[in-house]
Amino acid sequence: MVDVLRPPVSLPTKRSCPFDPPDGYTPLRERERITRMSYPDGTPGWLITRHAEAKELLTHKSFSARQEGIISPVPTELAYEGPADPGAFAKTDDPVHSKYRKLVTGFFTVRRTRQLAPMIERIVHEQLDDLEKAGPGADLVEVFTESVPSRVMCEMIGVPESERKSLQRHVETLGRLSTTVPEALAAVSGMSGFLARFVPSRMNDPRDDILGDLIRGGQLTERELMGMTATLITGAFDTTGNMLAMGVYTLLEHPDQLAKLQEDPELMGAAVEELLRFLTISHLGASRWALEDVEFAGQTIKKGEVVTVALPAVNRDPERYENPDQLDIGRTDHGHLGLGHGVHQCLGQHLARTILRVGYEALFDRFPTLRLAVPADEVPMRDDCVHYGPTSLRVTWDD
């Protein structure tokens, strides 16, 4: 039961360790099933920090993911008002969500991802070649982790390599909470300008890629094709790259776990799952809003109120995991929500897992003596971004 006399909290954001969730989550999780929360504009809402309640909410039919009802849990000038653009299915509900998502699901199945493995391996090794050329002291984020997933998605969609880096900058700008309105408008204009050139140019010349398949399907308008393309780009560029970098940083600072992995490469699959749980780079969580008055977790959530699921806290819930604050790459009890849950669970989850597995394996195989080139506490972090991870990660190794 929530204590009505206790003032509502703000989303905890202060960390004492870069690998752990903000400290403020623990007392909230221990105290209540659901916590009264105040959003930055003063709007009342709710915060979930427990695993069971999180799973229940993310599959509850009375809560919506539609863009027009979501409020940012942290201060930002970026506000997306009104319904999502046609094709931007991640910010919609069924039946709109399923209509769009099912058109591309086939490109992200386990089977299809296995077929993509040779392409992923080629890109990973090409970027590692660049890392070797850059030499000790190179920024792993710039040379490797940022480039691999963006190159993979560009090849899958058919985006020319010449456009990739500018798209990367636009996605980074829109994912930074400190971005000003003029900066955001410039990034949106840049992204829109690309889509306005790219999509129409392919409609009369569809290639053998995701966009070509959508065009040949004949079910989407030009505007919907643009929205779908934008969703795939923004969904892939920022997330997997940050997870790849954050995983490397974490393993380097947990040498016992890295040694265990290097001794037994068969642990890689479990290691990827454990890193996804332990780190949870979607550090602002997932938000939903009530379509009607709902009785949930012993409270009445009123129509229109927003509930934020604190994914980093949820994935460290001691009621769900034994020793949740310990990184254990041999852990077999997964079930984490690092990639979401329910109908909105990450479309590219199998692709992301493959990129992470191939990336970690190849990196530590090529550079077995890899280590940080700067003190660990000097690694700059993306605290002001939608997805958490190192801004840069300078590394060195023995020649």
C-alpha positions as CSV (number, residue, x, y, z in Angstrom):
1,M,0.0,0.0,0.0
2,V,1.3,3.4,-1.0
3,D,1.6,5.9,1.9
4,V,-0.5,8.8,0.8
5,L,1.2,11.1,3.2
6,R,4.6,10.4,1.7
7,P,5.5,13.0,-1.1
8,P,5.8,11.6,-4.6
9,V,9.3,10.9,-5.8
10,S,11.2,11.9,-8.9
11,L,12.9,9.3,-11.1
12,P,16.2,8.4,-9.4
13,T,19.2,9.2,-11.6
14,K,22.3,9.6,-9.4
15,R,24.6,6.6,-9.5
16,S,27.5,5.7,-7.2
17,C,28.8,3.1,-9.6
18,P,28.6,3.3,-13.4
19,F,27.6,-0.4,-13.6
20,D,24.7,-0.2,-11.1
21,P,21.3,1.4,-11.3
22,P,20.8,4.7,-9.5
23,D,21.0,4.3,-5.7
24,G,17.5,5.6,-5.0
25,Y,15.7,2.6,-6.5
26,T,16.6,0.2,-3.7
27,P,14.6,1.8,-0.9
28,L,11.7,2.4,-3.2
29,R,11.6,-1.3,-4.2
30,E,11.9,-2.5,-0.6
31,R,9.1,-0.2,0.5
32,E,6.3,-0.4,-2.0
33,R,4.9,-2.5,-4.9
34,I,4.2,0.8,-6.8
35,T,5.4,4.3,-5.9
36,R,3.8,7.6,-6.3
37,M,5.9,9.7,-8.7
38,S,5.9,13.3,-9.9
39,Y,7.0,13.9,-13.5
40,P,9.2,17.0,-14.3
41,D,6.2,19.1,-15.3
42,G,4.5,18.3,-12.0
43,T,2.1,15.8,-13.4
44,P,1.4,12.9,-11.0
45,G,2.1,9.4,-12.0
46,W,3.6,6.1,-10.8
47,L,6.9,4.2,-10.7
48,I,7.4,0.4,-10.7
49,T,10.6,-1.0,-9.4
50,R,9.7,-4.7,-9.0
51,H,9.9,-7.5,-11.6
52,A,6.5,-9.1,-11.1
53,E,4.6,-5.8,-11.3
54,A,6.7,-4.7,-14.3
55,K,5.7,-7.9,-16.3
56,E,2.1,-7.4,-15.4
57,L,2.0,-3.8,-16.5
58,L,3.8,-4.3,-19.8
59,T,1.1,-6.9,-20.8
60,H,-1.9,-5.2,-19.3
61,K,-4.6,-4.3,-21.9
62,S,-5.6,-1.1,-20.0
63,F,-2.2,0.6,-20.5
64,S,-1.1,2.2,-23.7
65,A,2.3,2.9,-25.3
66,R,0.9,5.5,-27.7
67,Q,3.1,8.5,-28.0
68,E,0.5,11.1,-27.3
69,G,0.0,10.1,-23.6
70,I,3.6,9.5,-22.6
71,I,5.5,12.0,-20.4
72,S,9.3,12.0,-20.1
73,P,10.3,10.9,-16.5
74,V,13.3,13.3,-16.6
75,P,13.6,16.9,-17.6
76,T,14.1,17.5,-21.4
77,E,13.1,20.1,-24.0
78,L,12.2,17.2,-26.3
79,A,8.5,16.6,-26.3
80,Y,6.7,14.6,-29.0
81,E,3.1,15.7,-28.9
82,G,0.3,14.1,-30.8
83,P,0.1,10.6,-32.4
84,A,3.2,9.0,-33.8
85,D,3.9,9.3,-37.5
86,P,2.4,6.7,-39.8
87,G,4.7,3.6,-39.8
88,A,6.3,4.5,-36.4
89,F,4.9,1.4,-34.9
90,A,6.9,1.4,-31.6
91,K,4.8,4.3,-30.3
92,T,1.4,2.8,-31.2
93,D,-1.0,0.2,-29.9
94,D,-2.7,-2.7,-31.6
95,P,-4.2,-3.0,-34.2
96,V,-1.9,-0.3,-35.7
97,H,1.2,-1.7,-34.0
98,S,0.7,-5.3,-35.1
99,K,-0.3,-4.1,-38.6
100,Y,3.1,-2.6,-39.2
101,R,5.2,-4.8,-37.0
102,K,4.1,-8.1,-38.7
103,L,5.3,-6.7,-42.1
104,V,9.0,-6.7,-40.9
105,T,9.0,-9.5,-38.2
106,G,10.2,-12.0,-40.7
107,F,13.5,-10.1,-41.1
108,F,14.2,-10.4,-37.4
109,T,13.5,-14.0,-36.6
110,V,16.1,-16.4,-35.1
111,R,16.3,-18.2,-38.4
112,R,16.8,-15.0,-40.4
113,T,19.3,-13.7,-37.9
114,R,21.4,-16.9,-38.4
115,Q,21.4,-16.2,-42.1
116,L,22.7,-12.7,-41.4
117,A,25.6,-14.0,-39.3
118,P,28.2,-14.0,-42.1
119,M,27.4,-10.4,-42.9
120,I,27.6,-9.4,-39.2
121,E,30.9,-11.2,-38.8
122,R,32.3,-9.5,-41.9
123,I,31.4,-6.0,-40.6
124,V,32.7,-6.8,-37.1
125,H,36.1,-7.9,-38.5
126,E,36.3,-4.9,-40.8
127,Q,35.8,-2.6,-37.9
128,L,38.4,-4.5,-35.8
129,D,40.8,-4.0,-38.7
130,D,40.2,-0.3,-38.3
131,L,40.7,-0.5,-34.6
132,E,44.0,-2.2,-35.1
133,K,45.0,0.4,-37.6
134,A,44.1,3.2,-35.1
135,G,46.4,1.6,-32.6
136,P,46.5,1.5,-28.8
137,G,44.7,4.5,-27.3
138,A,41.9,4.3,-29.9
139,D,38.3,5.1,-28.9
140,L,36.5,1.8,-29.1
141,V,33.1,3.6,-29.3
142,E,34.1,5.7,-32.3
143,V,36.0,2.9,-34.2
144,F,34.0,-0.2,-33.3
145,T,30.9,-0.3,-31.1
146,E,29.1,2.6,-32.7
147,S,29.8,1.5,-36.3
148,V,29.0,-2.2,-36.2
149,P,25.2,-2.1,-35.5
150,S,24.6,1.0,-37.7
151,R,26.4,-0.7,-40.6
152,V,24.4,-3.9,-40.1
153,M,21.1,-2.0,-40.2
154,C,22.1,0.1,-43.1
155,E,22.9,-3.0,-45.1
156,M,19.6,-4.6,-44.1
157,I,17.6,-1.6,-45.2
158,G,19.8,-0.7,-48.2
159,V,21.0,2.7,-46.9
160,P,24.2,3.9,-48.7
161,E,27.3,3.9,-46.6
162,S,27.7,7.6,-47.5
163,E,24.6,8.5,-45.5
164,R,25.4,6.4,-42.4
165,K,27.4,8.8,-40.4
166,S,25.1,11.8,-40.8
167,L,22.2,9.5,-39.8
168,Q,24.2,8.5,-36.8
169,R,24.6,12.1,-35.7
170,H,20.9,12.8,-36.1
171,V,20.0,9.7,-34.0
172,E,22.5,10.7,-31.3
173,T,21.1,14.3,-31.2
174,L,17.5,13.1,-30.8
175,G,18.6,10.6,-28.1
176,R,20.3,13.2,-25.9
177,L,18.1,14.7,-23.2
178,S,20.0,17.9,-23.2
179,T,19.4,18.6,-26.8
180,T,17.8,22.0,-27.4
181,V,14.7,22.5,-29.5
182,P,16.7,24.1,-32.4
183,E,19.2,21.2,-32.3
184,A,16.3,18.7,-32.4
185,L,14.6,20.5,-35.2
186,A,17.8,20.4,-37.2
187,A,18.2,16.7,-36.6
188,V,14.6,16.0,-37.5
189,S,15.0,18.1,-40.7
190,G,18.2,16.2,-41.5
191,M,16.5,12.8,-41.0
192,S,13.4,13.8,-42.9
193,G,15.5,15.2,-45.7
194,F,17.3,11.8,-46.1
195,L,14.0,9.9,-46.0
196,A,12.4,12.2,-48.5
197,R,15.3,11.4,-50.9
198,F,15.9,7.8,-50.1
199,V,12.4,6.2,-50.0
200,P,11.0,7.7,-53.2
201,S,14.2,6.8,-55.1
202,R,13.7,3.2,-54.2
203,M,10.0,2.9,-54.9
204,N,10.6,2.5,-58.6
205,D,13.7,0.5,-58.0
206,P,13.2,-1.9,-55.0
207,R,16.3,-3.8,-54.0
208,D,16.7,-7.1,-52.2
209,D,16.5,-5.6,-48.7
210,I,13.9,-4.8,-46.0
211,L,12.7,-1.6,-47.7
212,G,12.5,-3.3,-51.1
213,D,10.4,-6.1,-49.6
214,L,8.0,-3.5,-48.0
215,I,7.7,-1.7,-51.3
216,R,7.0,-4.9,-53.3
217,G,4.4,-5.8,-50.7
218,G,2.3,-2.8,-51.8
219,Q,0.6,-2.3,-48.5
220,L,2.3,0.9,-47.4
221,T,2.1,4.5,-48.6
222,E,5.3,6.5,-49.2
223,R,4.8,8.3,-45.8
224,E,4.3,4.9,-44.0
225,L,7.5,3.6,-45.7
226,M,9.4,6.6,-44.4
227,G,8.0,6.1,-40.9
228,M,9.0,2.4,-40.9
229,T,12.5,3.2,-42.2
230,A,13.0,5.9,-39.5
231,T,11.8,3.5,-36.8
232,L,14.2,0.7,-37.9
233,I,17.2,3.2,-38.1
234,T,16.6,4.8,-34.7
235,G,15.8,1.5,-33.0
236,A,19.1,-0.1,-34.2
237,F,21.7,2.7,-34.2
238,D,21.6,3.8,-30.6
239,T,20.7,0.7,-28.5
240,T,23.0,-2.1,-29.6
241,G,26.0,0.1,-30.0
242,N,25.7,1.4,-26.4
243,M,25.2,-2.2,-25.1
244,L,28.2,-3.4,-27.0
245,A,30.4,-0.6,-25.5
246,M,28.9,-0.9,-22.0
247,G,29.5,-4.7,-22.0
248,V,33.1,-4.3,-22.9
249,Y,33.6,-1.7,-20.2
250,T,31.9,-3.9,-17.7
251,L,34.0,-7.1,-18.6
252,L,37.2,-5.1,-18.5
253,E,36.3,-4.0,-15.0
254,H,35.3,-7.5,-13.9
255,P,38.4,-9.4,-14.9
256,D,37.3,-12.6,-13.1
257,Q,34.2,-12.8,-15.3
258,L,36.2,-11.9,-18.5
259,A,38.8,-14.6,-17.7
260,K,36.0,-17.1,-17.1
261,L,34.5,-16.2,-20.5
262,Q,37.9,-16.4,-22.3
263,E,38.5,-19.9,-20.7
264,D,35.1,-21.2,-21.8
265,P,33.7,-19.5,-24.9
266,E,30.6,-21.7,-24.6
267,L,29.4,-19.3,-21.9
268,M,29.0,-16.4,-24.4
269,G,25.3,-16.9,-24.9
270,A,24.7,-16.8,-21.1
271,A,27.1,-13.9,-20.8
272,V,25.2,-11.8,-23.3
273,E,21.9,-12.4,-21.3
274,E,23.6,-11.6,-18.0
275,L,25.1,-8.3,-19.4
276,L,21.7,-7.3,-20.7
277,R,20.2,-7.9,-17.3
278,F,23.0,-6.5,-15.2
279,L,23.4,-3.3,-17.2
280,T,19.9,-2.5,-18.7
281,I,21.0,0.4,-20.8
282,S,17.4,1.6,-21.3
283,H,17.9,3.4,-18.0
284,L,14.9,5.6,-18.2
285,G,12.6,2.6,-18.3
286,A,9.5,2.0,-20.3
287,S,6.4,4.1,-19.8
288,R,2.7,3.4,-20.3
289,W,-0.5,5.4,-19.6
290,A,-3.9,4.3,-18.4
291,L,-6.7,4.1,-20.9
292,E,-9.2,4.0,-18.0
293,D,-9.2,3.9,-14.3
294,V,-7.4,0.7,-13.3
295,E,-6.9,-1.2,-10.1
296,F,-3.3,-2.2,-10.1
297,A,-0.8,-3.3,-7.4
298,G,-3.3,-2.3,-4.7
299,Q,-3.8,1.2,-6.1
300,T,-6.3,3.0,-8.4
301,I,-4.4,4.4,-11.3
302,K,-6.6,7.0,-12.9
303,K,-7.3,7.4,-16.6
304,G,-4.5,9.3,-18.3
305,E,-1.9,8.7,-15.6
306,V,1.5,7.6,-16.7
307,V,3.4,4.6,-15.1
308,T,7.1,4.3,-15.6
309,V,8.7,0.9,-15.3
310,A,12.2,1.3,-13.9
311,L,13.9,-1.4,-16.0
312,P,17.3,-1.2,-14.3
313,A,15.7,-1.6,-10.9
314,V,13.4,-4.4,-12.1
315,N,16.3,-6.4,-13.4
316,R,18.0,-6.2,-10.0
317,D,14.9,-7.3,-8.0
318,P,16.1,-9.7,-5.3
319,E,12.6,-11.3,-5.3
320,R,13.4,-12.4,-8.9
321,Y,17.1,-13.0,-8.9
322,E,19.6,-14.5,-6.5
323,N,22.4,-12.1,-5.8
324,P,21.0,-9.7,-8.3
325,D,23.8,-7.1,-7.9
326,Q,26.5,-9.6,-8.8
327,L,27.6,-10.0,-12.4
328,D,27.6,-13.8,-13.0
329,I,28.1,-14.8,-16.7
330,G,27.3,-18.3,-15.8
331,R,23.8,-17.4,-14.5
332,T,21.2,-19.6,-16.1
333,D,18.1,-17.9,-14.6
334,H,17.5,-15.1,-17.0
335,G,14.0,-13.8,-17.8
336,H,15.2,-10.2,-17.7
337,L,13.3,-7.3,-19.1
338,G,16.3,-5.6,-20.6
339,L,14.7,-5.9,-24.1
340,G,11.2,-5.2,-22.9
341,H,8.3,-7.5,-22.5
342,G,4.9,-8.1,-24.2
343,V,3.9,-7.0,-27.6
344,H,6.4,-4.2,-27.6
345,Q,9.4,-6.4,-26.7
346,C,12.3,-5.4,-28.9
347,L,11.7,-6.4,-32.5
348,G,15.4,-6.7,-33.1
349,Q,16.2,-8.7,-30.0
350,H,17.7,-11.7,-31.9
351,L,19.7,-9.5,-34.1
352,A,21.0,-7.5,-31.1
353,R,22.0,-10.8,-29.3
354,T,23.9,-11.9,-32.4
355,I,25.7,-8.7,-32.9
356,L,26.7,-8.7,-29.2
357,R,27.9,-12.3,-29.2
358,V,29.9,-11.9,-32.4
359,G,31.2,-8.5,-31.3
360,Y,32.4,-9.6,-27.9
361,E,33.9,-12.9,-29.2
362,A,35.8,-11.3,-32.1
363,L,37.1,-8.3,-30.0
364,F,38.5,-10.4,-27.2
365,D,39.9,-13.0,-29.6
366,R,41.7,-10.4,-31.7
367,F,42.9,-8.4,-28.6
368,P,43.2,-10.8,-25.7
369,T,45.2,-8.2,-23.7
370,L,42.6,-5.5,-24.2
371,R,42.3,-3.0,-21.3
372,L,41.3,0.5,-20.6
373,A,43.8,3.2,-21.6
374,V,42.4,5.6,-19.0
375,P,41.5,5.2,-15.4
376,A,38.1,3.6,-15.0
377,D,36.6,6.5,-13.2
378,E,37.5,8.8,-16.0
379,V,35.4,7.0,-18.6
380,P,32.7,9.6,-19.6
381,M,29.1,8.3,-19.5
382,R,26.0,9.1,-21.4
383,D,24.0,10.1,-18.3
384,D,21.9,12.6,-20.4
385,C,20.9,10.2,-23.1
386,V,17.9,7.9,-23.5
387,H,20.3,4.9,-23.6
388,Y,23.1,4.6,-21.1
389,G,26.7,3.8,-22.0
390,P,30.2,5.2,-22.4
391,T,30.5,8.4,-24.5
392,S,34.0,7.1,-25.4
393,L,36.0,4.1,-24.3
394,R,39.7,4.5,-24.9
395,V,41.5,1.1,-24.9
396,T,45.0,-0.3,-25.3
397,W,46.5,-3.7,-25.8
398,D,49.9,-5.4,-26.2
399,D,51.2,-5.5,-29.7
